[in-house]
Amino acid sequence: MILIADSGSTKTDWRLCYQGAAIQSIQTQGINPYHQTEEAIEQVLAEELLPQLIQNPEFTSQHSVEVIFYGSGCANETACNRVKEAILKTLCTDNITIHSDLLGAARALCGHEEGIACVLGTGSNSCLYNGKEIIANVPPLGYILGDEGSSAVLGRRLVGDCLKNQLPEAIRNEFLSEYELTQEIILERVYRQPLANRFLASLTPFLSKHRDVPEIHTLLVESFVDFFVRNVKQYRRPWLPIHFVGSIANAFNSEVKEAAESLGMELGSILQSPIEGLVKYHCSYPPQLHLK
């Protein structure tokens, strides 16, 4: 029996798998060892995960379960051990493997094949993947220095274009009115208040609603072209398909495709969430042979 997790800072998707198929789906709050202590992670597992697992007779009848956890913030041994210890104490199993969320995205998107895996959500990231592990990664650098194509950077571009009169007046006025913003409020939220990236990311529904406006369409496509040029092109594998996962890739899939085609790049699959791809990756082999 295998318990697979895909965790971000907001939510964690869990799939309990038995005999090659998912038999239970669970969602808990996000787990991120960069922001949470081992005790806080253990509390989430004990209060939100375990009560649902023990209602499943297949789970309670098994003597052991293997846990494969992919999560944001799992970037070093200290962070991974924090999650591992919390799982050990809650589920009483030491058969635990912790990986980064980027490897989870790569395995979900590419399976056992070589490819380029990309994440477009609140932030952005990418990697070159050999069918088992990440072999190259252009650093994302966050929404100030990088994160091209992410919702935070799209929001940053939107407010910049708005305040510098690069949008039609009617669109500009509608945007400021809908979000109850002024130049002073925007500058306060971006430069003085915490979590400016979340504020900027929260503005992307406006882009989706007005994606047919030429100026908005240009903003979107140019942002995704930036992502391809500054990240994907560095892997120097023009023959490989480029796969995407994440809310922004899913919401703006036509603009992502247009950006790729303008650069002569081959677009692969686009998924909103990696969890189903991870189930397929880990359950495509017999239990004793599947890859960790």
Contacts in CASP RR format, 6 or more apart in sequence:
PFRMAT RR
TARGET T0000
AUTHOR 0000-0000-0000
METHOD contacts of the structure
MODEL  1
MILIADSGSTKTDWRLCYQGAAIQSIQTQGINPYHQTEEAIEQVLAEELL
PQLIQNPEFTSQHSVEVIFYGSGCANETACNRVKEAILKTLCTDNITIHS
DLLGAARALCGHEEGIACVLGTGSNSCLYNGKEIIANVPPLGYILGDEGS
SAVLGRRLVGDCLKNQLPEAIRNEFLSEYELTQEIILERVYRQPLANRFL
ASLTPFLSKHRDVPEIHTLLVESFVDFFVRNVKQYRRPWLPIHFVGSIAN
AFNSEVKEAAESLGMELGSILQSPIEGLVKYHCSYPPQLHLK
1 16 0 8 1.000
1 17 0 8 1.000
1 18 0 8 1.000
1 58 0 8 1.000
1 59 0 8 1.000
1 62 0 8 1.000
1 64 0 8 1.000
1 65 0 8 1.000
1 66 0 8 1.000
2 16 0 8 1.000
2 17 0 8 1.000
2 18 0 8 1.000
2 65 0 8 1.000
2 66 0 8 1.000
2 67 0 8 1.000
2 68 0 8 1.000
2 282 0 8 1.000
2 283 0 8 1.000
2 287 0 8 1.000
2 290 0 8 1.000
3 14 0 8 1.000
3 15 0 8 1.000
3 16 0 8 1.000
3 17 0 8 1.000
3 53 0 8 1.000
3 65 0 8 1.000
3 66 0 8 1.000
3 67 0 8 1.000
3 68 0 8 1.000
3 91 0 8 1.000
4 14 0 8 1.000
4 15 0 8 1.000
4 17 0 8 1.000
4 68 0 8 1.000
4 69 0 8 1.000
4 70 0 8 1.000
4 275 0 8 1.000
4 278 0 8 1.000
4 279 0 8 1.000
4 282 0 8 1.000
5 12 0 8 1.000
5 13 0 8 1.000
5 14 0 8 1.000
5 15 0 8 1.000
5 31 0 8 1.000
5 67 0 8 1.000
5 68 0 8 1.000
5 69 0 8 1.000
5 70 0 8 1.000
5 71 0 8 1.000
6 12 0 8 1.000
6 13 0 8 1.000
6 70 0 8 1.000
6 71 0 8 1.000
6 101 0 8 1.000
6 104 0 8 1.000
6 108 0 8 1.000
6 273 0 8 1.000
6 274 0 8 1.000
6 275 0 8 1.000
6 278 0 8 1.000
7 13 0 8 1.000
7 30 0 8 1.000
7 31 0 8 1.000
7 32 0 8 1.000
7 69 0 8 1.000
7 70 0 8 1.000
7 71 0 8 1.000
7 72 0 8 1.000
7 101 0 8 1.000
8 30 0 8 1.000
8 31 0 8 1.000
8 32 0 8 1.000
8 71 0 8 1.000
8 72 0 8 1.000
8 101 0 8 1.000
9 30 0 8 1.000
9 32 0 8 1.000
9 35 0 8 1.000
9 72 0 8 1.000
10 29 0 8 1.000
10 30 0 8 1.000
11 27 0 8 1.000
11 28 0 8 1.000
11 29 0 8 1.000
11 30 0 8 1.000
12 27 0 8 1.000
12 28 0 8 1.000
12 29 0 8 1.000
12 30 0 8 1.000
12 31 0 8 1.000
12 44 0 8 1.000
13 25 0 8 1.000
13 26 0 8 1.000
13 27 0 8 1.000
13 273 0 8 1.000
13 275 0 8 1.000
14 24 0 8 1.000
14 25 0 8 1.000
14 26 0 8 1.000
14 27 0 8 1.000
14 28 0 8 1.000
14 49 0 8 1.000
15 22 0 8 1.000
15 24 0 8 1.000
15 25 0 8 1.000
15 26 0 8 1.000
15 275 0 8 1.000
15 276 0 8 1.000
15 278 0 8 1.000
15 279 0 8 1.000
16 22 0 8 1.000
16 23 0 8 1.000
16 24 0 8 1.000
16 26 0 8 1.000
16 53 0 8 1.000
16 56 0 8 1.000
16 58 0 8 1.000
16 59 0 8 1.000
16 65 0 8 1.000
17 23 0 8 1.000
17 279 0 8 1.000
17 282 0 8 1.000
17 283 0 8 1.000
18 58 0 8 1.000
18 62 0 8 1.000
20 283 0 8 1.000
20 287 0 8 1.000
21 283 0 8 1.000
22 279 0 8 1.000
22 283 0 8 1.000
23 56 0 8 1.000
23 58 0 8 1.000
24 52 0 8 1.000
24 53 0 8 1.000
24 56 0 8 1.000
24 58 0 8 1.000
24 59 0 8 1.000
26 49 0 8 1.000
26 52 0 8 1.000
26 53 0 8 1.000
28 44 0 8 1.000
28 45 0 8 1.000
28 48 0 8 1.000
28 49 0 8 1.000
29 44 0 8 1.000
29 48 0 8 1.000
30 44 0 8 1.000
31 41 0 8 1.000
31 44 0 8 1.000
31 71 0 8 1.000
31 83 0 8 1.000
32 71 0 8 1.000
32 72 0 8 1.000
32 73 0 8 1.000
33 41 0 8 1.000
33 73 0 8 1.000
33 74 0 8 1.000
33 79 0 8 1.000
33 80 0 8 1.000
33 82 0 8 1.000
33 83 0 8 1.000
34 72 0 8 1.000
34 73 0 8 1.000
34 75 0 8 1.000
34 79 0 8 1.000
36 44 0 8 1.000
36 82 0 8 1.000
37 82 0 8 1.000
38 82 0 8 1.000
38 85 0 8 1.000
38 86 0 8 1.000
39 86 0 8 1.000
41 82 0 8 1.000
41 83 0 8 1.000
41 86 0 8 1.000
42 86 0 8 1.000
42 89 0 8 1.000
42 90 0 8 1.000
45 86 0 8 1.000
45 87 0 8 1.000
45 90 0 8 1.000
45 91 0 8 1.000
46 90 0 8 1.000
49 90 0 8 1.000
50 90 0 8 1.000
50 91 0 8 1.000
53 59 0 8 1.000
53 91 0 8 1.000
54 60 0 8 1.000
59 65 0 8 1.000
64 93 0 8 1.000
64 95 0 8 1.000
65 91 0 8 1.000
65 93 0 8 1.000
65 95 0 8 1.000
66 93 0 8 1.000
66 95 0 8 1.000
66 96 0 8 1.000
66 97 0 8 1.000
67 87 0 8 1.000
67 91 0 8 1.000
67 93 0 8 1.000
67 95 0 8 1.000
67 96 0 8 1.000
67 97 0 8 1.000
68 97 0 8 1.000
68 99 0 8 1.000
68 278 0 8 1.000
68 282 0 8 1.000
68 292 0 8 1.000
69 83 0 8 1.000
69 84 0 8 1.000
69 87 0 8 1.000
69 96 0 8 1.000
69 97 0 8 1.000
69 98 0 8 1.000
69 99 0 8 1.000
70 99 0 8 1.000
70 100 0 8 1.000
70 101 0 8 1.000
70 103 0 8 1.000
70 104 0 8 1.000
70 274 0 8 1.000
70 278 0 8 1.000
71 83 0 8 1.000
71 98 0 8 1.000
71 99 0 8 1.000
71 100 0 8 1.000
71 101 0 8 1.000
71 104 0 8 1.000
72 100 0 8 1.000
72 101 0 8 1.000
73 79 0 8 1.000
73 100 0 8 1.000
73 101 0 8 1.000
74 80 0 8 1.000
74 83 0 8 1.000
74 98 0 8 1.000
74 99 0 8 1.000
74 100 0 8 1.000
74 101 0 8 1.000
75 100 0 8 1.000
80 98 0 8 1.000
81 98 0 8 1.000
83 98 0 8 1.000
84 96 0 8 1.000
84 98 0 8 1.000
87 93 0 8 1.000
87 96 0 8 1.000
88 94 0 8 1.000
88 96 0 8 1.000
97 292 0 8 1.000
100 134 0 8 1.000
101 119 0 8 1.000
101 274 0 8 1.000
102 117 0 8 1.000
102 119 0 8 1.000
102 125 0 8 1.000
102 127 0 8 1.000
102 134 0 8 1.000
102 137 0 8 1.000
103 127 0 8 1.000
103 133 0 8 1.000
103 134 0 8 1.000
104 274 0 8 1.000
104 278 0 8 1.000
105 117 0 8 1.000
105 118 0 8 1.000
105 119 0 8 1.000
105 125 0 8 1.000
105 245 0 8 1.000
105 274 0 8 1.000
106 115 0 8 1.000
106 117 0 8 1.000
106 127 0 8 1.000
106 129 0 8 1.000
106 131 0 8 1.000
106 134 0 8 1.000
107 129 0 8 1.000
107 131 0 8 1.000
107 274 0 8 1.000
107 277 0 8 1.000
107 278 0 8 1.000
107 281 0 8 1.000
108 245 0 8 1.000
108 271 0 8 1.000
108 274 0 8 1.000
108 275 0 8 1.000
108 276 0 8 1.000
108 277 0 8 1.000
108 278 0 8 1.000
108 280 0 8 1.000
108 281 0 8 1.000
109 115 0 8 1.000
109 117 0 8 1.000
109 243 0 8 1.000
109 244 0 8 1.000
109 245 0 8 1.000
109 269 0 8 1.000
109 271 0 8 1.000
109 274 0 8 1.000
109 277 0 8 1.000
110 117 0 8 1.000
110 129 0 8 1.000
110 131 0 8 1.000
110 243 0 8 1.000
111 131 0 8 1.000
111 277 0 8 1.000
111 280 0 8 1.000
111 281 0 8 1.000
112 131 0 8 1.000
112 132 0 8 1.000
112 281 0 8 1.000
112 284 0 8 1.000
112 291 0 8 1.000
113 131 0 8 1.000
114 129 0 8 1.000
114 130 0 8 1.000
114 131 0 8 1.000
114 240 0 8 1.000
115 128 0 8 1.000
115 129 0 8 1.000
115 131 0 8 1.000
115 237 0 8 1.000
115 240 0 8 1.000
115 241 0 8 1.000
115 242 0 8 1.000
115 243 0 8 1.000
116 126 0 8 1.000
116 127 0 8 1.000
116 128 0 8 1.000
116 129 0 8 1.000
116 232 0 8 1.000
116 235 0 8 1.000
116 237 0 8 1.000
116 240 0 8 1.000
116 241 0 8 1.000
116 242 0 8 1.000
116 243 0 8 1.000
117 126 0 8 1.000
117 127 0 8 1.000
117 129 0 8 1.000
117 243 0 8 1.000
117 245 0 8 1.000
118 124 0 8 1.000
118 125 0 8 1.000
118 126 0 8 1.000
118 227 0 8 1.000
118 231 0 8 1.000
118 232 0 8 1.000
118 242 0 8 1.000
118 243 0 8 1.000
118 244 0 8 1.000
118 245 0 8 1.000
118 249 0 8 1.000
119 125 0 8 1.000
119 126 0 8 1.000
119 244 0 8 1.000
119 245 0 8 1.000
119 246 0 8 1.000
119 249 0 8 1.000
120 149 0 8 1.000
120 150 0 8 1.000
120 227 0 8 1.000
120 244 0 8 1.000
120 245 0 8 1.000
120 246 0 8 1.000
120 247 0 8 1.000
120 248 0 8 1.000
120 249 0 8 1.000
120 256 0 8 1.000
121 150 0 8 1.000
121 151 0 8 1.000
121 201 0 8 1.000
121 246 0 8 1.000
121 247 0 8 1.000
121 248 0 8 1.000
121 249 0 8 1.000
122 150 0 8 1.000
122 151 0 8 1.000
122 152 0 8 1.000
122 197 0 8 1.000
122 198 0 8 1.000
122 201 0 8 1.000
122 247 0 8 1.000
123 140 0 8 1.000
123 142 0 8 1.000
123 143 0 8 1.000
123 147 0 8 1.000
123 150 0 8 1.000
123 151 0 8 1.000
123 152 0 8 1.000
123 153 0 8 1.000
123 197 0 8 1.000
123 201 0 8 1.000
124 140 0 8 1.000
124 146 0 8 1.000
124 147 0 8 1.000
124 148 0 8 1.000
124 149 0 8 1.000
124 150 0 8 1.000
124 153 0 8 1.000
124 227 0 8 1.000
124 231 0 8 1.000
124 248 0 8 1.000
125 137 0 8 1.000
125 140 0 8 1.000
126 137 0 8 1.000
126 138 0 8 1.000
126 140 0 8 1.000
126 227 0 8 1.000
126 231 0 8 1.000
126 232 0 8 1.000
126 235 0 8 1.000
127 134 0 8 1.000
127 135 0 8 1.000
127 136 0 8 1.000
127 137 0 8 1.000
128 134 0 8 1.000
128 135 0 8 1.000
128 136 0 8 1.000
128 137 0 8 1.000
128 235 0 8 1.000
128 237 0 8 1.000
128 240 0 8 1.000
129 135 0 8 1.000
132 291 0 8 1.000
136 235 0 8 1.000
138 230 0 8 1.000
138 231 0 8 1.000
138 234 0 8 1.000
138 235 0 8 1.000
140 146 0 8 1.000
140 147 0 8 1.000
140 231 0 8 1.000
141 147 0 8 1.000
142 152 0 8 1.000
142 197 0 8 1.000
143 150 0 8 1.000
143 152 0 8 1.000
143 153 0 8 1.000
143 156 0 8 1.000
143 196 0 8 1.000
143 197 0 8 1.000
143 200 0 8 1.000
146 153 0 8 1.000
146 230 0 8 1.000
147 153 0 8 1.000
148 223 0 8 1.000
148 224 0 8 1.000
148 226 0 8 1.000
148 227 0 8 1.000
148 230 0 8 1.000
148 231 0 8 1.000
149 223 0 8 1.000
149 224 0 8 1.000
149 226 0 8 1.000
149 227 0 8 1.000
149 248 0 8 1.000
150 201 0 8 1.000
150 248 0 8 1.000
151 200 0 8 1.000
151 201 0 8 1.000
151 204 0 8 1.000
151 247 0 8 1.000
151 248 0 8 1.000
152 197 0 8 1.000
152 198 0 8 1.000
152 200 0 8 1.000
152 201 0 8 1.000
153 200 0 8 1.000
153 223 0 8 1.000
154 200 0 8 1.000
154 201 0 8 1.000
154 203 0 8 1.000
154 204 0 8 1.000
154 207 0 8 1.000
154 219 0 8 1.000
154 220 0 8 1.000
154 223 0 8 1.000
154 248 0 8 1.000
155 200 0 8 1.000
155 201 0 8 1.000
155 203 0 8 1.000
155 204 0 8 1.000
155 207 0 8 1.000
156 190 0 8 1.000
156 200 0 8 1.000
157 219 0 8 1.000
157 223 0 8 1.000
158 175 0 8 1.000
158 203 0 8 1.000
158 204 0 8 1.000
158 206 0 8 1.000
158 207 0 8 1.000
158 219 0 8 1.000
159 181 0 8 1.000
159 186 0 8 1.000
159 190 0 8 1.000
159 200 0 8 1.000
159 203 0 8 1.000
160 166 0 8 1.000
161 167 0 8 1.000
161 215 0 8 1.000
161 219 0 8 1.000
162 172 0 8 1.000
162 175 0 8 1.000
162 176 0 8 1.000
163 183 0 8 1.000
163 186 0 8 1.000
165 172 0 8 1.000
166 215 0 8 1.000
167 175 0 8 1.000
167 213 0 8 1.000
167 215 0 8 1.000
167 216 0 8 1.000
168 213 0 8 1.000
168 215 0 8 1.000
171 210 0 8 1.000
171 213 0 8 1.000
171 215 0 8 1.000
171 216 0 8 1.000
175 181 0 8 1.000
175 206 0 8 1.000
176 182 0 8 1.000
178 206 0 8 1.000
179 203 0 8 1.000
179 206 0 8 1.000
189 196 0 8 1.000
189 199 0 8 1.000
190 196 0 8 1.000
190 199 0 8 1.000
190 200 0 8 1.000
193 199 0 8 1.000
204 248 0 8 1.000
204 251 0 8 1.000
207 216 0 8 1.000
207 219 0 8 1.000
207 220 0 8 1.000
207 252 0 8 1.000
208 251 0 8 1.000
208 252 0 8 1.000
210 216 0 8 1.000
211 217 0 8 1.000
211 220 0 8 1.000
211 252 0 8 1.000
211 255 0 8 1.000
217 255 0 8 1.000
220 252 0 8 1.000
220 255 0 8 1.000
221 255 0 8 1.000
221 258 0 8 1.000
221 259 0 8 1.000
221 262 0 8 1.000
222 259 0 8 1.000
224 252 0 8 1.000
224 255 0 8 1.000
224 256 0 8 1.000
224 258 0 8 1.000
224 259 0 8 1.000
224 260 0 8 1.000
225 259 0 8 1.000
225 262 0 8 1.000
225 263 0 8 1.000
227 259 0 8 1.000
228 242 0 8 1.000
228 259 0 8 1.000
228 260 0 8 1.000
228 263 0 8 1.000
228 265 0 8 1.000
229 263 0 8 1.000
232 242 0 8 1.000
232 265 0 8 1.000
233 263 0 8 1.000
238 265 0 8 1.000
238 266 0 8 1.000
239 266 0 8 1.000
240 266 0 8 1.000
241 266 0 8 1.000
241 267 0 8 1.000
241 268 0 8 1.000
241 269 0 8 1.000
242 260 0 8 1.000
242 265 0 8 1.000
242 266 0 8 1.000
242 267 0 8 1.000
242 268 0 8 1.000
243 268 0 8 1.000
243 269 0 8 1.000
243 270 0 8 1.000
243 271 0 8 1.000
244 250 0 8 1.000
244 253 0 8 1.000
244 256 0 8 1.000
244 267 0 8 1.000
244 268 0 8 1.000
244 269 0 8 1.000
244 270 0 8 1.000
244 271 0 8 1.000
245 270 0 8 1.000
245 271 0 8 1.000
245 272 0 8 1.000
245 273 0 8 1.000
245 274 0 8 1.000
246 271 0 8 1.000
246 272 0 8 1.000
246 273 0 8 1.000
247 272 0 8 1.000
249 256 0 8 1.000
249 270 0 8 1.000
249 271 0 8 1.000
250 270 0 8 1.000
250 271 0 8 1.000
250 272 0 8 1.000
253 270 0 8 1.000
256 267 0 8 1.000
256 270 0 8 1.000
257 267 0 8 1.000
260 266 0 8 1.000
260 267 0 8 1.000
261 267 0 8 1.000
271 277 0 8 1.000
281 291 0 8 1.000
282 290 0 8 1.000
282 291 0 8 1.000
283 290 0 8 1.000
284 290 0 8 1.000
285 291 0 8 1.000
END
